[in-house]
Amino acid sequence: MEAQASARRNLETSLIEKCWKDPEFKRQVVSDPKGMLERHTGTKLPSQVKIFIHEEDANTLHLAIPPAPANLADLSDEDLEKVAGGTDIVFTMAVVGLVASVTVTAGTAAATAKAGW
């Protein structure tokens, strides 16, 4: 299961990096996420698989709650942390980043207004 989580993170990372570098690729990913993922990986996905792309901005934070493992009752807290992929750290960093960007944006807006821009 850890290998699957790692493979997914690697795929997500490469997809995000490509979107950042290639605006046309990003446009295609947003308009046809399943088709672009199939082309990007060279793998046909099952028809029942749905893929949603959510684009964040400085004032928006999207979180995904994965399905619970089938053996949830059998997992220790340490095992759950491994399955969740360290979401506490990821969540904390995302919230800190969001708060920081909102604070910077608010400070910039206040300075701009004060300067008369």
Contacts in CASP RR format, 6 or more apart in sequence:
PFRMAT RR
TARGET T0000
AUTHOR 0000-0000-0000
METHOD contacts of the structure
MODEL  1
MEAQASARRNLETSLIEKCWKDPEFKRQVVSDPKGMLERHTGTKLPSQVK
IFIHEEDANTLHLAIPPAPANLADLSDEDLEKVAGGTDIVFTMAVVGLVA
SVTVTAGTAAATAKAGW
1 69 0 8 1.000
1 82 0 8 1.000
1 83 0 8 1.000
2 82 0 8 1.000
5 82 0 8 1.000
5 83 0 8 1.000
5 85 0 8 1.000
11 41 0 8 1.000
15 29 0 8 1.000
15 37 0 8 1.000
15 40 0 8 1.000
18 25 0 8 1.000
18 26 0 8 1.000
18 40 0 8 1.000
19 25 0 8 1.000
19 26 0 8 1.000
19 29 0 8 1.000
20 26 0 8 1.000
25 36 0 8 1.000
28 36 0 8 1.000
29 36 0 8 1.000
29 37 0 8 1.000
29 53 0 8 1.000
30 53 0 8 1.000
30 55 0 8 1.000
33 51 0 8 1.000
33 52 0 8 1.000
33 53 0 8 1.000
34 45 0 8 1.000
34 49 0 8 1.000
34 50 0 8 1.000
34 51 0 8 1.000
37 45 0 8 1.000
37 51 0 8 1.000
38 44 0 8 1.000
38 45 0 8 1.000
45 51 0 8 1.000
54 62 0 8 1.000
56 62 0 8 1.000
58 98 0 8 1.000
58 101 0 8 1.000
58 102 0 8 1.000
58 105 0 8 1.000
59 98 0 8 1.000
59 101 0 8 1.000
59 102 0 8 1.000
59 105 0 8 1.000
61 94 0 8 1.000
61 95 0 8 1.000
61 98 0 8 1.000
63 91 0 8 1.000
63 94 0 8 1.000
66 84 0 8 1.000
69 75 0 8 1.000
69 83 0 8 1.000
72 80 0 8 1.000
75 83 0 8 1.000
81 88 0 8 1.000
END
